[in-house]
Amino acid sequence: MSATTYETVVVAGDFITIDLLVWRRFKRRTDGLVDRILMSNPELAVAGPYLPVGTVVKIPIDAPASGAVRVEAIRLWN
C-alpha cells in the first residue's frame, strides 16, 4: 500500500462545493474522493454545502497502482 500525499487547495470563490473542487482538479468523477476529503478535513463537515472563501482543503492524491485507468463502455443502442 502506498502512502497518501496531499495537495492543498484554498477556496477562492463563492458557491464552491467539495464535489466542484474534485471536478476542477481531476476533470472527472472520482468515486469515494469526497468522503476521503471529509475524513482528511473533518472541519469541512460543519462548513455547510458551500465552502467559505479562504478555506484550506487537503485533497488526497494517490499514485495509480498500474498507471492504467479502466473505463467501461456503455452501449445505449444495439
VOPAGU-2260 file (C-alpha; in pm, 1 decimal, decimal comma):
REM VOPAGU-2260
SITE   aa  ch    i         X         Y         Z
SITE  MET   A    0       0,0       0,0       0,0
SITE  SER   A    1     136,5     339,8     -97,6
SITE  ALA   A    2     143,8     639,6     130,3
SITE  THR   A    3    -111,6     909,7      70,0
SITE  THR   A    4      13,1    1251,4     -29,3
SITE  TYR   A    5    -200,0    1563,7     -16,2
SITE  GLU   A    6    -249,8    1863,2    -238,9
SITE  THR   A    7    -359,4    2179,9     -61,7
SITE  VAL   A    8    -625,4    2397,2    -224,3
SITE  VAL   A    9    -752,8    2732,3     -97,5
SITE  VAL   A   10   -1113,1    2818,7    -186,5
SITE  ALA   A   11   -1103,5    3144,2    -383,0
SITE  GLY   A   12   -1464,4    3189,3    -494,6
SITE  ASP   A   13   -1824,7    3177,4    -382,4
SITE  PHE   A   14   -2055,8    2875,2    -409,9
SITE  ILE   A   15   -1769,4    2622,1    -420,8
SITE  THR   A   16   -1852,6    2268,6    -305,2
SITE  ILE   A   17   -1617,9    1979,5    -234,9
SITE  ASP   A   18   -1755,0    1798,3    -540,0
SITE  LEU   A   19   -1675,2    2101,7    -756,7
SITE  LEU   A   20   -1318,3    2110,1    -621,9
SITE  VAL   A   21   -1279,2    1741,9    -717,1
SITE  TRP   A   22   -1416,7    1808,8   -1067,1
SITE  ARG   A   23   -1187,0    2107,1   -1123,9
SITE  ARG   A   24    -881,2    1912,5   -1004,2
SITE  PHE   A   25    -937,5    1580,2   -1183,2
SITE  LYS   A   26   -1180,7    1674,7   -1466,0
SITE  ARG   A   27   -1379,2    1359,0   -1389,1
SITE  ARG   A   28   -1584,9    1198,2   -1115,1
SITE  THR   A   29   -1370,5    1009,2    -868,0
SITE  ASP   A   30   -1562,7     755,8    -657,9
SITE  GLY   A   31   -1516,8     797,4    -284,9
SITE  LEU   A   32   -1290,4    1101,8    -304,1
SITE  VAL   A   33   -1542,5    1341,6    -147,4
SITE  ASP   A   34   -1568,5    1104,4     150,6
SITE  ARG   A   35   -1188,6    1082,4     175,6
SITE  ILE   A   36   -1162,8    1462,8     167,8
SITE  LEU   A   37   -1416,8    1488,8     450,2
SITE  MET   A   38   -1221,9    1230,6     651,8
SITE  SER   A   39    -897,5    1424,9     595,0
SITE  ASN   A   40   -1064,3    1759,2     672,5
SITE  PRO   A   41   -1323,7    1698,2     947,2
SITE  GLU   A   42   -1384,8    2070,7     991,8
SITE  LEU   A   43   -1541,1    2090,2     643,0
SITE  ALA   A   44   -1849,3    1897,6     755,9
SITE  VAL   A   45   -1963,5    2191,7     969,2
SITE  ALA   A   46   -1897,0    2447,7     691,3
SITE  GLY   A   47   -2219,7    2355,6     509,9
SITE  PRO   A   48   -2261,2    2273,0     141,9
SITE  TYR   A   49   -2068,2    2578,2      19,3
SITE  LEU   A   50   -1714,1    2628,9     142,5
SITE  PRO   A   51   -1628,9    2976,9     270,7
SITE  VAL   A   52   -1373,0    3177,3      73,1
SITE  GLY   A   53   -1026,0    3119,7     217,9
SITE  THR   A   54   -1097,4    2765,8     339,2
SITE  VAL   A   55    -792,0    2540,1     309,2
SITE  VAL   A   56    -873,4    2189,7     180,1
SITE  LYS   A   57    -632,4    1894,4     174,1
SITE  ILE   A   58    -708,9    1669,8    -126,3
SITE  PRO   A   59    -562,0    1317,4    -102,9
SITE  ILE   A   60    -360,3    1230,1    -412,1
SITE  ASP   A   61    -269,3     865,1    -461,2
SITE  ALA   A   62     -45,6     730,2    -734,5
SITE  PRO   A   63    -231,8     480,6    -953,2
SITE  ALA   A   64    -127,4     122,0    -887,8
SITE  SER   A   65     -70,5      23,5   -1250,3
SITE  GLY   A   66     -74,9     355,7   -1430,6
SITE  ALA   A   67    -368,3     242,3   -1644,5
SITE  VAL   A   68    -724,9     355,7   -1596,2
SITE  ARG   A   69   -1002,4     110,3   -1672,4
SITE  VAL   A   70   -1303,9     258,3   -1849,3
SITE  GLU   A   71   -1618,7      58,1   -1916,1
SITE  ALA   A   72   -1804,9     129,5   -2238,5
SITE  ILE   A   73   -2181,4     164,1   -2219,0
SITE  ARG   A   74   -2391,9      91,5   -2527,4
SITE  LEU   A   75   -2717,9     279,2   -2547,9
SITE  TRP   A   76   -2830,8     118,9   -2874,3
SITE  ASN   A   77   -2757,3    -218,7   -3031,7
